[in-house]
Amino acid sequence: MTARDPALPHCTWARNDALMRDYHDTEWGVPQHYDRLLWEMLMLEGFQAGLSWITVLRKHAAFREAFCGFDPHQVAAFTEHDVQRLLGNPGIIRARAKIEATITGARIYCQMAAQGESFSDFCWHFTNGQVLEGDRVTQIASTPLSAQISAALKKRGFKFVGPTIVYAWIQAVGIVNDHSAECFCRRRQDAGY
């Protein structure tokens, strides 16, 4: 049996949809250290606010196209014309506040980079570079860690980064390992690969 095999034990949320299962098996919870991908996932989690993740996942390719491959330097240069273009794009979630938050987030990312600050280092310093073990027994929406990271992101000017969104994000990028105990990905991470 290999990854993406529906016969493998999965987290409950990934069992009944092939797209969710593929995302779960290949991306969700895998420790991510690449600055741009950490930022991209944070922006996508912001778009998810008030919606289900599958909605964002199904639109991911359209989001990547609309936001120049989530190149923060290109997105930071977006103008009102780009906002209007994005508001007219049926392939993405067309919420002005979320679009503007992504552009602002790109500008903050670029300011950090210009000052020599790695977004990955910023993200991982909250756990001293270590993956934390999540509860994985109860469904929780936020933690003291997600509240701390949320406050730090808000202080820098990021939007749509409340503790619940941040918790979903740190799960997605592997800062917290929240795969269920029976999930093959949990066992894979315990084995160190």
C-alpha positions as CSV (number, residue, x, y, z in Angstrom):
1,M,0.0,0.0,0.0
2,T,1.2,3.5,-0.8
3,A,0.3,7.1,0.0
4,R,-3.0,8.0,-1.7
5,D,-4.3,4.5,-1.2
6,P,-7.8,4.7,0.2
7,A,-7.3,1.4,2.0
8,L,-4.7,3.0,4.3
9,P,-6.0,4.3,7.6
10,H,-6.5,8.1,7.2
11,C,-7.7,10.9,9.4
12,T,-11.5,10.9,9.4
13,W,-11.8,14.1,7.4
14,A,-9.8,12.7,4.5
15,R,-11.5,9.4,4.0
16,N,-14.4,10.2,1.7
17,D,-13.1,12.6,-0.9
18,A,-10.3,11.8,-3.3
19,L,-9.1,15.4,-3.5
20,M,-9.1,15.8,0.3
21,R,-7.3,12.4,0.6
22,D,-4.6,13.4,-1.9
23,Y,-4.1,16.7,0.0
24,H,-4.0,14.9,3.3
25,D,-1.5,12.2,2.0
26,T,0.9,14.6,0.3
27,E,0.7,18.0,1.9
28,W,-1.3,18.4,5.1
29,G,0.8,18.1,8.2
30,V,4.1,17.8,6.3
31,P,6.6,20.2,8.0
32,Q,7.0,23.1,5.6
33,H,10.0,25.4,5.8
34,Y,9.9,27.1,2.4
35,D,9.0,30.8,3.0
36,R,6.7,31.3,0.0
37,L,4.7,28.1,0.6
38,L,4.2,29.0,4.3
39,W,2.9,32.4,3.2
40,E,0.8,30.9,0.5
41,M,-0.9,28.5,2.9
42,L,-1.5,31.3,5.4
43,M,-3.2,33.4,2.7
44,L,-5.3,30.4,1.6
45,E,-6.4,29.7,5.2
46,G,-7.5,33.3,5.3
47,F,-9.7,32.7,2.2
48,Q,-11.2,29.7,4.0
49,A,-12.6,31.8,6.8
50,G,-16.3,31.1,7.1
51,L,-16.1,28.4,4.4
52,S,-14.9,24.8,4.2
53,W,-11.4,23.8,3.3
54,I,-12.6,21.7,0.3
55,T,-14.0,25.0,-1.2
56,V,-10.5,26.5,-1.2
57,L,-8.8,23.2,-2.2
58,R,-11.0,22.9,-5.3
59,K,-10.1,26.5,-6.3
60,H,-6.4,26.2,-5.4
61,A,-5.2,26.1,-9.0
62,A,-7.3,29.1,-9.9
63,F,-5.9,31.0,-6.9
64,R,-2.4,30.2,-7.9
65,E,-3.0,31.5,-11.4
66,A,-4.9,34.6,-10.2
67,F,-2.2,35.5,-7.6
68,C,0.8,34.9,-9.9
69,G,1.8,31.6,-8.4
70,F,1.6,33.3,-5.0
71,D,4.8,35.2,-5.7
72,P,4.7,37.7,-2.9
73,H,6.7,40.2,-4.8
74,Q,4.3,40.2,-7.7
75,V,1.2,40.3,-5.4
76,A,2.7,43.1,-3.4
77,A,2.6,45.3,-6.5
78,F,-1.1,44.6,-7.1
79,T,-3.2,47.8,-7.5
80,E,-7.0,48.5,-7.4
81,H,-7.1,47.4,-11.0
82,D,-5.9,43.9,-9.9
83,V,-8.4,43.9,-7.0
84,Q,-11.2,44.5,-9.6
85,R,-9.8,41.8,-11.8
86,L,-9.8,39.4,-8.9
87,L,-13.3,40.3,-7.9
88,G,-14.4,39.4,-11.4
89,N,-12.7,36.0,-11.3
90,P,-15.3,33.2,-10.7
91,G,-12.5,30.7,-10.1
92,I,-11.5,32.1,-6.8
93,I,-13.4,33.3,-3.6
94,R,-14.3,36.8,-4.5
95,A,-14.2,38.6,-1.2
96,R,-12.7,42.1,-1.4
97,A,-11.5,42.0,2.2
98,K,-9.7,38.7,1.7
99,I,-8.2,39.8,-1.6
100,E,-6.9,43.0,0.0
101,A,-5.6,41.0,3.0
102,T,-3.6,38.9,0.6
103,I,-2.1,41.9,-1.1
104,T,-1.3,43.4,2.4
105,G,0.2,40.1,3.5
106,A,2.4,40.1,0.4
107,R,3.7,43.6,1.2
108,I,4.4,42.5,4.8
109,Y,6.2,39.4,3.6
110,C,8.3,41.6,1.3
111,Q,9.1,44.0,4.0
112,M,10.3,41.2,6.2
113,A,12.5,39.8,3.4
114,A,13.9,43.2,2.7
115,Q,14.9,43.5,6.4
116,G,16.6,40.1,6.1
117,E,13.9,38.2,8.0
118,S,13.0,34.8,6.8
119,F,9.2,34.1,7.0
120,S,10.0,30.5,7.8
121,D,12.3,31.5,10.7
122,F,9.5,33.7,12.0
123,C,6.9,31.0,11.7
124,W,9.0,28.2,13.3
125,H,10.6,30.3,16.1
126,F,7.4,29.9,18.1
127,T,8.2,26.2,18.5
128,N,12.0,26.5,18.5
129,G,11.9,24.8,15.1
130,Q,10.3,21.7,16.4
131,V,7.0,20.0,15.3
132,L,4.6,19.9,18.2
133,E,2.4,16.9,18.9
134,G,-1.3,17.9,18.7
135,D,-4.1,16.6,20.8
136,R,-5.6,14.6,17.9
137,V,-8.3,13.2,20.3
138,T,-10.6,16.2,20.6
139,Q,-11.6,18.6,17.9
140,I,-10.2,22.0,18.9
141,A,-10.4,25.3,17.1
142,S,-7.5,27.1,18.7
143,T,-4.7,26.8,21.3
144,P,-2.5,29.1,23.3
145,L,0.1,28.7,20.6
146,S,-2.2,29.7,17.8
147,A,-3.4,32.7,19.9
148,Q,0.3,33.7,20.4
149,I,1.1,33.4,16.7
150,S,-2.1,35.1,15.7
151,A,-1.2,38.1,17.9
152,A,2.3,38.3,16.4
153,L,0.9,38.2,12.9
154,K,-1.7,40.8,13.7
155,K,1.0,43.0,15.2
156,R,2.8,43.0,11.9
157,G,-0.4,43.9,10.1
158,F,-1.6,40.6,8.7
159,K,-5.4,40.2,8.4
160,F,-7.6,37.1,8.6
161,V,-5.1,35.5,11.0
162,G,-7.3,34.9,14.1
163,P,-6.4,32.0,16.4
164,T,-8.7,29.5,14.7
165,I,-7.3,30.3,11.2
166,V,-3.8,30.2,12.6
167,Y,-4.5,26.8,14.2
168,A,-5.7,25.4,10.9
169,W,-2.6,26.8,9.3
170,I,-0.1,25.4,11.7
171,Q,-1.7,22.0,11.3
172,A,-1.6,22.3,7.5
173,V,2.1,23.3,7.4
174,G,3.2,20.7,10.0
175,I,4.1,23.0,12.8
176,V,1.7,20.9,14.8
177,N,1.2,17.2,14.0
178,D,-2.5,16.6,14.3
179,H,-2.8,13.4,12.3
180,S,-5.0,10.9,14.2
181,A,-3.2,8.1,16.1
182,E,-4.4,5.5,13.6
183,C,-3.5,7.5,10.5
184,F,-0.7,6.2,8.3
185,C,0.7,9.7,8.1
186,R,1.0,9.9,11.8
187,R,3.0,6.7,11.8
188,R,5.0,8.0,8.9
189,Q,6.0,11.1,10.9
190,D,6.7,9.1,14.0
191,A,9.2,7.1,11.9
192,G,10.8,10.3,10.7
193,Y,9.9,10.4,7.1
